[in-house]
Structures are given as C-alpha cells and as structure tokens.
Amino acid sequence: MEIQTLTSFFMWCTILNTSLLVFWSIIFLVAPDWVYRTQSRWFPISRETFNVAMYCFLGLFKIVLIVFNLMPYLALLIIA
C-alpha cells in the first residue's frame, strides 16, 4: 500500500471521527435533558451517573481519536 493512500485514509478517519466527537459534544451541551431522557428509557441510571458516564465516554473517544487517527496521520505526513 502506498504512503499517499494511507495518508488519505487517516486524514479522512480523523476528519470523520472529529466531526462525530464535535457533534456528540454539541448535542450533549445543547440538549442534555433530551439525551438523558432518551437513554434512561433503555437503561435505568441516575442523572449524576449518566453525566459522569458521558464525560468519560467523550474523554475516552477523544484519546482514542488522537492516538489511533491523528498521530498516524501526522506521522505519515512527516515521512511522506
């Protein structure tokens, strides 16, 4: 596989995953009650636990995005 193809792949992975992270963050900031009501229908969870879980998921997603999408993309840009 060519370096240009891998660079393009990781660029689009980074763009799409960053867009998902931003969308998820905006939805959680703009309509937290709606998100909680929607999720509490399926999973019985307290509001405080839900807020901690959402914060942890956002943080974990951001770390995974940086480690597995952004860093390989930047490394490929450097060696290309």
C-alpha positions as CSV (number, residue, x, y, z in Angstrom):
1,M,0.0,0.0,0.0
2,E,1.3,3.4,-0.9
3,I,2.1,6.1,1.7
4,Q,-0.2,8.5,-0.1
5,T,-3.2,6.1,0.2
6,L,-2.5,5.6,3.9
7,T,-2.2,9.3,4.5
8,S,-5.5,9.9,2.7
9,F,-7.2,7.2,4.7
10,F,-6.0,8.5,8.1
11,M,-6.9,12.1,7.1
12,W,-10.5,11.1,6.4
13,C,-10.7,8.9,9.5
14,T,-9.5,11.9,11.5
15,I,-12.0,14.3,9.9
16,L,-15.0,11.9,10.3
17,N,-14.2,10.9,13.9
18,T,-13.5,14.6,14.9
19,S,-16.9,15.5,13.3
20,L,-18.6,12.8,15.3
21,L,-16.9,14.0,18.5
22,V,-17.9,17.6,17.9
23,F,-21.5,16.5,17.0
24,W,-21.7,14.3,20.1
25,S,-20.4,17.2,22.3
26,I,-22.7,19.8,20.9
27,I,-25.8,17.5,21.3
28,F,-24.8,16.8,24.9
29,L,-24.2,20.5,25.6
30,V,-27.3,21.8,23.9
31,A,-29.9,19.2,24.8
32,P,-28.6,17.2,27.9
33,D,-32.1,16.6,29.2
34,W,-33.3,15.1,25.9
35,V,-30.2,12.9,25.7
36,Y,-30.8,11.7,29.3
37,R,-34.5,11.0,28.8
38,T,-33.7,9.1,25.6
39,Q,-31.1,6.9,27.2
40,S,-32.9,6.4,30.6
41,R,-35.7,4.7,28.7
42,W,-33.4,1.9,27.9
43,F,-31.0,1.9,30.8
44,P,-32.2,2.8,34.4
45,I,-29.4,5.2,35.5
46,S,-29.3,8.2,37.8
47,R,-28.6,11.7,36.3
48,E,-25.3,12.1,38.1
49,T,-24.1,8.7,36.9
50,F,-25.2,9.5,33.4
51,N,-23.3,12.7,33.4
52,V,-20.1,11.0,34.6
53,A,-20.5,8.2,32.0
54,M,-21.0,10.7,29.2
55,Y,-17.9,12.8,30.3
56,C,-15.8,9.6,30.5
57,F,-17.0,8.4,27.0
58,L,-16.2,11.7,25.5
59,G,-12.8,11.8,27.0
60,L,-12.0,8.2,26.0
61,F,-13.2,8.8,22.5
62,K,-11.0,11.9,22.2
63,I,-8.0,10.0,23.5
64,V,-8.6,7.1,21.0
65,L,-9.1,9.6,18.2
66,I,-5.8,11.3,18.9
67,V,-3.8,8.0,19.4
68,F,-5.3,6.0,16.5
69,N,-6.3,8.6,13.9
70,L,-4.4,11.9,14.4
71,M,-1.0,10.6,15.3
72,P,-0.7,8.1,12.5
73,Y,-1.8,10.8,10.1
74,L,0.8,13.3,11.4
75,A,3.5,10.6,11.2
76,L,2.6,9.8,7.6
77,L,2.7,13.5,6.7
78,I,6.2,13.8,8.3
79,I,7.7,10.8,6.4
80,A,6.0,11.5,3.1
